[in-house]
Amino acid sequence: MTRHLLSGCALALMLAGCGPVAVQAPARADLGIEVLRLHGDGPPKGPKEACWASDVTPAVIETVTEQVLVTPEIRDEAGRVTTPASFRTDTRQRMVQDRETVWFRAPCPDTMDVDFVATLQRALKARGLYLLPLSGVIDAPTRDAIRRFQAERGLDSPALSLAAAQELGIVSTGLDQL
C-alpha cells in the first residue's frame, strides 16, 4: 500500500513539473498566393495530375469627385464677403485594376461527387457559412458559402480551390505541404 502511495506521489510530482502547454489554432491559409495570373488561354502547364479552376476578377474602377474653385470670394474693405466663391464639381474615373482571368488548383471534377459535396456543405455549415440542409449539389447557396469562406482568405471565387478544401479538411494534405 505504501509502495503504491509513493509511486502515486512520485507521478504527481513529475506531472506537477509540467507546465501548461500552449495550443495554437491552425493559421488561416492565404489563398491569394495560390492564384496565377496568366497571359494566354487555358490552364497553367503544371503537374500532370493537377486540376485547375478559373474565375474572372472584376475590373476595379475608382471614381474621384472634388470641388474646384472657379472664382474666389470678394471682400470689401471691412473684410465682409460681398461675392461668395464659386465652385464646380469635377468627377473622373480611373481604372485601378483591369478585369482578368485567374487560375488556381482545384479538386478534380471526378472527386466532386455527391458525397464530396455533402462533406463540403457540412464543413461550411460547421463554420456557419452554409445554412441549408445538405443536398450534395453545388448550387447557388453552396457557391455563395464557398465564396465567403475563400474571400476571407484572399480568393474571391465561388469555385472551390484545392487549398480551401485542404483547410476545410475535406481533401488530404501531403506531408510536403505542412
C-alpha positions in Angstrom: 0.0 0.0 0.0 2.8 2.4 0.9 4.6 1.5 -2.3 1.6 2.4 -4.4 1.2 5.6 -2.5 4.8 6.6 -3.1 4.5 5.7 -6.8 1.4 7.9 -7.0 3.2 10.8 -5.2 6.2 10.5 -7.5 4.0 10.5 -10.5 2.1 13.6 -9.2 5.4 15.4 -8.6 6.6 14.6 -12.1 3.4 15.9 -13.7 3.4 19.0 -11.5 6.6 20.0 -13.1 5.0 20.0 -16.5 3.7 23.5 -17.2 0.6 24.2 -19.3 1.0 23.5 -23.0 0.0 26.4 -25.3 -2.1 25.1 -28.1 -2.5 27.4 -31.2 -5.3 27.2 -33.7 -4.1 26.4 -37.2 -3.3 29.5 -39.2 -5.6 30.6 -42.0 -4.4 29.9 -45.4 -3.6 32.8 -47.7 -5.4 31.6 -50.8 -4.3 34.7 -52.7 -0.8 33.2 -53.1 -2.4 30.2 -54.9 -3.7 32.5 -57.7 -1.9 32.5 -61.0 -2.4 35.4 -63.5 -1.6 34.1 -66.9 -1.5 35.8 -70.3 -3.0 33.4 -72.8 -5.7 30.8 -72.9 -6.1 27.7 -70.9 -4.9 26.5 -67.6 -1.3 26.6 -66.4 1.1 24.0 -67.5 1.5 22.1 -64.2 1.8 18.7 -62.7 0.1 16.1 -64.9 -2.3 15.1 -62.2 -3.2 18.7 -61.2 -6.7 20.1 -61.8 -7.3 23.8 -62.3 -10.3 26.2 -61.9 -10.5 29.7 -63.2 -12.5 32.8 -62.4 -12.7 36.3 -63.8 -11.9 39.0 -61.4 -13.9 42.2 -61.9 -12.4 45.4 -63.0 -11.8 47.9 -60.2 -12.7 51.5 -61.2 -12.2 54.4 -58.8 -14.4 57.5 -59.0 -12.9 60.7 -57.7 -15.1 63.7 -57.1 -13.7 67.0 -56.0 -14.9 70.6 -55.7 -12.7 73.0 -57.7 -12.6 76.8 -57.0 -13.8 78.7 -60.1 -13.8 82.3 -58.7 -12.5 83.3 -55.3 -14.7 85.2 -52.8 -14.6 89.0 -52.9 -14.4 91.0 -49.7 -14.9 94.8 -49.1 -12.5 96.9 -47.1 -14.1 95.9 -43.8 -13.5 92.2 -44.6 -17.1 91.2 -45.3 -17.8 88.9 -48.2 -19.5 90.7 -51.0 -19.4 88.0 -53.5 -19.1 84.4 -52.4 -16.6 82.0 -54.0 -18.0 79.7 -56.7 -17.1 76.1 -57.2 -17.6 73.4 -59.8 -17.7 69.7 -59.3 -15.2 67.6 -61.2 -15.7 63.9 -61.4 -13.3 61.5 -63.1 -12.8 57.8 -63.1 -9.6 55.7 -63.4 -9.0 52.1 -63.8 -7.3 50.7 -60.7 -7.3 47.1 -61.9 -8.3 45.5 -65.2 -10.6 42.5 -65.4 -8.6 39.3 -65.7 -8.8 35.6 -65.6 -7.1 33.9 -62.7 -6.3 30.3 -62.3 -5.9 28.2 -59.1 -5.6 24.5 -58.2 -8.9 22.8 -57.5 -10.2 19.4 -56.6 -10.5 17.3 -59.7 -14.0 17.0 -61.1 -14.1 13.2 -60.7 -13.8 13.7 -56.9 -16.6 16.2 -56.7 -19.3 13.6 -56.3 -22.5 13.8 -54.2 -20.7 12.6 -51.0 -17.8 15.0 -51.5 -20.2 18.0 -52.0 -22.2 16.9 -48.9 -19.0 16.8 -46.9 -18.1 20.3 -48.3 -21.5 21.6 -47.3 -21.1 20.0 -43.8 -17.7 21.7 -43.3 -19.1 25.0 -44.4 -22.2 24.5 -42.2 -19.9 23.8 -39.2 -18.3 27.3 -39.8 -21.7 29.0 -40.1 -21.4 29.7 -43.8 -23.9 27.2 -45.2 -27.3 27.1 -43.5 -29.5 24.8 -45.7 -29.9 21.0 -45.4 -27.2 19.0 -47.1 -28.0 18.3 -50.7 -24.8 17.1 -52.2 -25.3 19.6 -55.1 -23.1 22.6 -55.9 -26.0 25.1 -56.1 -26.1 28.8 -55.6 -26.1 28.7 -51.7 -23.1 26.3 -51.8 -21.2 28.6 -54.2 -22.0 31.6 -52.0 -20.7 29.8 -48.9 -17.5 28.8 -50.8 -17.0 32.4 -51.9 -17.4 33.8 -48.4 -15.0 31.2 -46.9 -12.4 31.8 -49.6 -12.8 35.6 -49.7 -11.7 35.9 -46.1 -8.6 34.2 -47.2 -7.7 36.2 -50.3 -9.6 34.3 -53.1 -13.0 35.8 -54.0 -14.3 33.0 -56.1 -17.3 30.6 -55.9 -15.1 27.8 -57.4 -13.6 25.6 -54.6 -9.8 25.8 -54.5 -7.7 22.9 -53.5 -6.1 24.9 -50.7 -9.5 25.8 -49.3 -10.6 22.2 -49.5 -7.5 21.2 -47.6 -8.1 23.9 -45.0 -11.7 22.7 -44.6 -10.2 19.2 -44.0 -12.1 17.5 -46.9 -9.1 16.6 -49.0 -5.8 15.1 -47.9 -2.7 17.3 -47.5 0.6 15.8 -48.3 3.4 15.9 -45.8 5.4 18.3 -48.1 2.6 20.8 -47.8 2.6 21.1 -44.0 
